């Protein structure tokens, strides 16, 4: 074989190895903005596990001081609307602080209320 043929074959092999490496690495990790967007729009109908996961992501990304706090989770119905209410609270020297996250089961609508 000529030198040109060897270079073409070597280039093709390296190209195939490169493509194989890219495909085996998989999808890149989501950014914080993508994670938050997914947490604010959970899959419907929202299960308790889905609500807890969304709330945990919201707290981790927007309310870092509450990371590690065990949440209080309850399912409620007001005016015929079924929703999950997840609250994180922490007593500090400056007073209580926390966040309450409400996730509607049927629509996945998320509301976040924080208090100092």
C-alpha positions as a Markdown table, in Angstrom:
| # | Residue | x | y | z |
|---|---|---|---|---|
| 1 | Unk | 0.0 | 0.0 | 0.0 |
| 2 | Unk | 1.1 | 3.5 | -0.6 |
| 3 | Unk | 1.7 | 6.0 | 2.2 |
| 4 | Unk | -1.5 | 7.9 | 1.2 |
| 5 | Unk | -3.6 | 4.7 | 1.6 |
| 6 | Unk | -2.1 | 4.0 | 5.0 |
| 7 | Unk | -2.9 | 7.6 | 6.1 |
| 8 | Unk | -6.5 | 7.4 | 4.9 |
| 9 | Unk | -7.0 | 4.0 | 6.7 |
| 10 | Unk | -5.4 | 5.4 | 9.9 |
| 11 | Unk | -7.5 | 8.6 | 9.7 |
| 12 | Unk | -10.7 | 6.5 | 9.2 |
| 13 | Unk | -9.9 | 4.3 | 12.2 |
| 14 | Unk | -9.3 | 7.3 | 14.4 |
| 15 | Unk | -12.5 | 8.8 | 13.2 |
| 16 | Unk | -14.5 | 5.7 | 14.0 |
| 17 | Unk | -12.8 | 5.5 | 17.5 |
| 18 | Unk | -13.7 | 9.1 | 18.1 |
| 19 | Unk | -17.4 | 8.6 | 17.2 |
| 20 | Unk | -17.5 | 5.4 | 19.3 |
| 21 | Unk | -16.1 | 7.3 | 22.2 |
| 22 | Unk | -18.6 | 10.2 | 21.9 |
| 23 | Unk | -21.6 | 7.7 | 21.6 |
| 24 | Unk | -20.4 | 5.7 | 24.7 |
| 25 | Unk | -20.0 | 8.8 | 26.8 |
| 26 | Unk | -23.7 | 9.5 | 26.5 |
| 27 | Unk | -25.6 | 12.7 | 27.0 |
| 28 | Unk | -23.9 | 15.5 | 29.0 |
| 29 | Unk | -25.0 | 16.3 | 32.5 |
| 30 | Unk | -27.9 | 18.8 | 32.7 |
| 31 | Unk | -27.1 | 22.4 | 33.8 |
| 32 | Unk | -28.6 | 23.9 | 36.9 |
| 33 | Unk | -31.1 | 25.8 | 34.8 |
| 34 | Unk | -32.2 | 22.6 | 33.0 |
| 35 | Unk | -32.6 | 20.8 | 36.4 |
| 36 | Unk | -34.6 | 23.7 | 37.8 |
| 37 | Unk | -36.8 | 23.9 | 34.7 |
| 38 | Unk | -37.5 | 20.1 | 35.0 |
| 39 | Unk | -38.3 | 20.4 | 38.7 |
| 40 | Unk | -40.7 | 23.3 | 38.0 |
| 41 | Unk | -42.6 | 21.2 | 35.4 |
| 42 | Unk | -42.8 | 17.6 | 36.7 |
| 43 | Unk | -44.4 | 14.8 | 34.7 |
| 44 | Unk | -48.2 | 14.5 | 35.3 |
| 45 | Unk | -49.9 | 13.1 | 37.2 |
| 46 | Unk | -47.5 | 13.9 | 39.9 |
| 47 | Unk | -46.8 | 11.1 | 42.3 |
| 48 | Unk | -45.4 | 11.6 | 45.9 |
| 49 | Unk | -42.0 | 10.4 | 44.6 |
| 50 | Unk | -42.1 | 12.9 | 41.7 |
| 51 | Unk | -43.2 | 15.7 | 44.1 |
| 52 | Unk | -40.4 | 14.9 | 46.6 |
| 53 | Unk | -37.8 | 14.8 | 43.8 |
| 54 | Unk | -39.0 | 18.2 | 42.3 |
| 55 | Unk | -39.0 | 19.8 | 45.8 |
| 56 | Unk | -35.6 | 18.4 | 46.6 |
| 57 | Unk | -34.1 | 19.9 | 43.4 |
| 58 | Unk | -35.8 | 23.3 | 44.0 |
| 59 | Unk | -34.4 | 23.4 | 47.5 |
| 60 | Unk | -30.9 | 22.3 | 46.5 |
| 61 | Unk | -30.7 | 24.9 | 43.7 |
| 62 | Unk | -32.6 | 27.9 | 45.2 |
| 63 | Unk | -32.5 | 27.4 | 49.0 |
| 64 | Unk | -29.2 | 25.8 | 49.7 |
| 65 | Unk | -29.4 | 26.5 | 53.5 |
| 66 | Unk | -32.2 | 24.0 | 53.7 |
| 67 | Unk | -30.4 | 21.2 | 52.0 |
| 68 | Unk | -30.4 | 18.2 | 54.3 |
| 69 | Unk | -33.5 | 19.3 | 56.2 |
| 70 | Unk | -36.2 | 16.5 | 56.3 |
| 71 | Unk | -39.3 | 17.8 | 54.6 |
| 72 | Unk | -42.9 | 17.5 | 55.8 |
| 73 | Unk | -45.0 | 16.1 | 52.9 |
| 74 | Unk | -48.8 | 16.0 | 52.7 |
| 75 | Unk | -51.4 | 15.5 | 50.1 |
| 76 | Unk | -54.3 | 17.9 | 50.3 |
| 77 | Unk | -57.4 | 18.9 | 48.4 |
| 78 | Unk | -58.8 | 22.4 | 48.4 |
| 79 | Unk | -61.7 | 23.6 | 46.2 |
| 80 | Unk | -61.5 | 20.3 | 44.3 |
| 81 | Unk | -57.8 | 20.7 | 43.5 |
| 82 | Unk | -55.6 | 17.8 | 44.6 |
| 83 | Unk | -52.0 | 18.8 | 45.4 |
| 84 | Unk | -48.8 | 17.9 | 47.2 |
| 85 | Unk | -47.6 | 20.3 | 49.9 |
| 86 | Unk | -43.9 | 19.9 | 50.8 |
| 87 | Unk | -42.5 | 22.2 | 53.5 |
| 88 | Unk | -38.9 | 22.6 | 54.7 |
| 89 | Unk | -38.3 | 24.7 | 57.8 |
| 90 | Unk | -35.3 | 25.5 | 59.9 |
| 91 | Unk | -34.9 | 27.4 | 63.2 |
| 92 | Unk | -32.0 | 29.8 | 63.2 |
| 93 | Unk | -30.7 | 32.5 | 65.6 |
| 94 | Unk | -32.5 | 35.1 | 63.4 |
| 95 | Unk | -35.8 | 33.2 | 63.6 |
| 96 | Unk | -37.5 | 30.5 | 61.5 |
| 97 | Unk | -36.7 | 30.2 | 57.8 |
| 98 | Unk | -38.1 | 27.8 | 55.2 |
| 99 | Unk | -39.9 | 27.1 | 52.0 |
| 100 | Unk | -43.3 | 25.7 | 51.1 |
| 101 | Unk | -43.7 | 24.0 | 47.7 |
| 102 | Unk | -47.1 | 23.2 | 46.4 |
| 103 | Unk | -47.4 | 20.9 | 43.3 |
| 104 | Unk | -50.8 | 20.2 | 41.7 |
| 105 | Unk | -51.3 | 16.5 | 40.9 |
| 106 | Unk | -53.2 | 16.8 | 37.7 |
| 107 | Unk | -51.4 | 19.7 | 36.0 |
| 108 | Unk | -47.9 | 19.7 | 37.6 |
| 109 | Unk | -48.2 | 23.4 | 38.4 |
| 110 | Unk | -45.6 | 24.3 | 41.0 |
| 111 | Unk | -45.7 | 27.2 | 43.4 |
| 112 | Unk | -42.8 | 28.1 | 45.7 |
| 113 | Unk | -43.3 | 30.3 | 48.8 |
| 114 | Unk | -40.3 | 31.1 | 51.0 |
| 115 | Unk | -40.3 | 32.8 | 54.4 |
| 116 | Unk | -37.4 | 34.4 | 56.1 |
